[in-house]
Amino acid sequence: MITPMNAPDPRLIVMRHGETEWSKSGQHTGYSDIPLTDVGEAQAKAAGPELATLELRNPLVLSSPRQRAIRTAELAGLSIERTWDDLVEWDYGEYEGLTTPQIREVVPDWTVWTHPCPGGETAAQVQARADTVLAEVMPQLADRDVILFGHGHFSRVLIARWIGLTAVDGVRFGMAAAAYSILSFERGVHQVVAHSVCAWQS
């Protein structure tokens, strides 16, 4: 991965969508296309002025094709240049729509970070997808900011991979609904500048 050493403060902004009924209840939401709740829409609208303070530099706005991500970008006042299948959430397979306590009735101590999702993606597969995303957006950072609208678990994997950690280390980064993180550089070293910034006050 090439670091644009001479670029002025290049920023990759990773943003999670606003609240849905399933994110509120803790149900794993991968491929299901769940809409935002009224609170989720309010969260997305509140994110707009917060993102405006960043004075985004000719931003390239990319989004997961799921409506919860697209709607978050729209309500935040940003125009999506492209929806991108690689930005979808972790595929939970047979655990889609289930909560962690429900899964643990069958698989004690289960977490997405430490155990498989039957019929879904492995951590290694999600890590490879995150690496593909980062490799493709890196050249764009030479002359513009990039903002990715997506999902909780996958955003956490992107953050971990940005600083050279494994997908499993995404567990160390919480990500609130409609929150964003800023990824950048310090003297060529990948850095998390801000994490899980959220304008919404419940």
C-alpha positions in Angstrom: 0.0 0.0 0.0 1.5 3.3 -1.1 1.3 6.3 1.3 0.9 9.7 -0.4 3.7 11.3 1.5 3.3 14.8 -0.1 -0.4 15.1 0.1 -1.8 17.8 2.5 -3.5 16.0 5.3 -5.2 13.2 3.3 -8.2 11.8 5.1 -10.2 8.6 4.8 -13.4 9.0 6.7 -15.3 5.8 7.6 -18.9 6.3 8.7 -21.4 3.9 10.1 -25.1 4.2 9.1 -27.7 5.4 11.5 -29.9 3.3 13.8 -32.2 0.6 12.4 -34.6 -1.6 14.3 -32.1 -4.5 14.1 -29.1 -2.5 15.2 -31.2 -1.2 18.1 -32.2 -4.8 19.1 -28.7 -6.2 18.6 -29.7 -8.4 15.6 -26.9 -9.2 13.2 -27.7 -7.3 10.0 -25.6 -8.3 7.0 -27.3 -8.7 3.7 -30.8 -7.8 5.0 -31.8 -4.4 3.7 -33.2 -2.8 6.8 -34.3 0.9 6.7 -33.3 3.5 9.2 -35.6 4.2 12.2 -36.9 7.7 12.8 -34.0 8.1 15.3 -31.6 6.8 12.7 -32.8 9.5 10.2 -32.3 12.1 12.9 -28.8 10.8 13.6 -27.9 11.0 10.0 -29.2 14.6 9.7 -27.3 15.6 12.7 -24.1 14.2 11.2 -24.4 16.6 8.3 -23.3 19.8 10.2 -20.6 17.8 12.0 -19.1 16.5 8.7 -19.3 20.0 7.3 -16.9 21.2 10.0 -14.2 18.9 8.5 -14.2 21.1 5.3 -13.9 18.0 3.2 -11.5 18.4 0.2 -13.3 17.5 -3.0 -14.7 14.4 -1.3 -15.2 11.1 -3.0 -18.3 9.6 -1.4 -18.7 5.9 -1.7 -21.4 3.8 -0.1 -22.5 0.3 0.6 -25.6 -0.5 -1.6 -27.7 -1.1 1.5 -30.4 1.5 1.9 -29.4 2.2 5.5 -26.0 3.4 4.3 -27.3 5.3 1.3 -29.9 7.1 3.3 -27.4 8.1 5.9 -25.2 9.7 3.3 -28.2 11.5 1.7 -29.5 12.8 5.0 -26.0 14.0 5.9 -26.1 16.1 2.8 -23.5 14.2 0.7 -23.9 13.0 -2.9 -22.8 9.4 -3.4 -20.5 9.0 -6.4 -20.8 5.2 -6.4 -22.3 2.4 -4.4 -19.8 -0.4 -3.9 -20.5 -4.0 -3.0 -17.2 -4.4 -1.2 -18.5 -2.0 1.5 -21.3 -4.3 2.6 -21.5 -5.6 6.1 -19.9 -8.9 7.3 -22.0 -11.7 5.9 -23.3 -13.5 9.0 -24.7 -16.5 7.1 -27.1 -18.6 9.2 -26.8 -16.1 12.0 -28.4 -13.2 10.0 -31.1 -11.6 12.2 -30.0 -13.3 15.4 -28.7 -11.6 18.5 -25.5 -12.7 20.2 -27.4 -14.2 23.2 -29.5 -16.2 20.8 -26.5 -17.6 19.0 -24.8 -18.4 22.3 -27.7 -20.7 23.2 -26.2 -23.0 20.6 -22.5 -21.9 20.6 -21.4 -20.7 24.0 -19.1 -17.7 24.1 -19.7 -17.0 20.4 -18.6 -13.7 18.9 -18.2 -12.7 15.3 -14.6 -12.0 16.0 -13.7 -15.4 17.4 -16.1 -17.9 15.9 -17.3 -18.8 12.4 -20.6 -17.8 10.9 -22.0 -20.9 9.2 -22.7 -20.1 5.5 -21.3 -16.6 5.9 -17.9 -14.9 5.7 -14.8 -15.8 7.8 -12.7 -13.1 9.4 -10.0 -13.8 6.8 -12.5 -13.2 3.9 -13.7 -9.9 5.5 -10.1 -8.9 6.0 -9.3 -9.5 2.3 -12.3 -7.4 1.3 -11.2 -4.6 3.6 -7.7 -4.7 2.0 -9.3 -4.5 -1.4 -11.2 -1.3 -0.4 -8.2 0.3 1.1 -6.0 -0.5 -1.8 -8.5 1.0 -4.2 -9.1 4.3 -2.3 -5.5 4.9 -1.4 -4.6 6.6 -4.7 -7.6 8.9 -4.4 -6.1 10.4 -1.2 -3.4 12.2 -3.1 -5.8 15.0 -4.0 -9.1 14.5 -2.2 -10.7 13.2 0.9 -12.6 9.9 0.7 -15.7 9.1 2.8 -17.0 5.6 3.1 -20.6 5.0 4.3 -21.1 1.5 5.6 -21.7 -0.7 8.6 -20.5 -1.4 12.1 -18.4 -4.5 11.9 -16.9 -3.9 8.5 -16.0 -0.3 9.4 -14.2 -1.6 12.5 -12.2 -4.1 10.3 -11.3 -1.2 7.9 -10.0 0.8 10.9 -8.0 -2.2 12.2 -6.5 -2.9 8.8 -5.6 0.8 8.2 -3.2 0.6 11.2 -1.8 -2.8 10.4 -3.9 -4.9 12.7 -5.9 -8.0 11.8 -9.6 -8.1 11.2 -10.1 -9.8 14.5 -8.6 -6.7 16.2 -11.6 -4.8 15.0 -13.1 -5.8 18.3 -11.0 -3.1 20.0 -12.8 -0.3 18.1 -16.4 0.5 19.1 -18.5 2.2 16.5 -21.7 4.1 17.4 -24.6 4.5 15.0 -24.1 7.4 12.6 -20.5 7.9 13.9 -17.4 8.4 11.9 -13.7 7.9 12.3 -10.9 9.8 10.5 -7.9 7.8 9.2 -4.9 9.7 8.1 -1.1 9.8 8.4 1.7 11.2 10.5 4.9 11.4 8.6 3.8 8.6 6.4 2.6 6.3 9.2 -1.0 5.3 9.2 -2.9 6.8 12.1 -6.4 7.0 13.6 -6.9 10.8 14.0 -10.4 10.6 15.5 -12.7 7.7 16.3 -16.4 7.1 16.6 -17.3 10.8 16.5 -21.0 11.2 16.8 -23.0 14.4 16.6 -26.3 12.9 17.8 -27.4 13.5 21.4 -30.1 11.2 22.5 
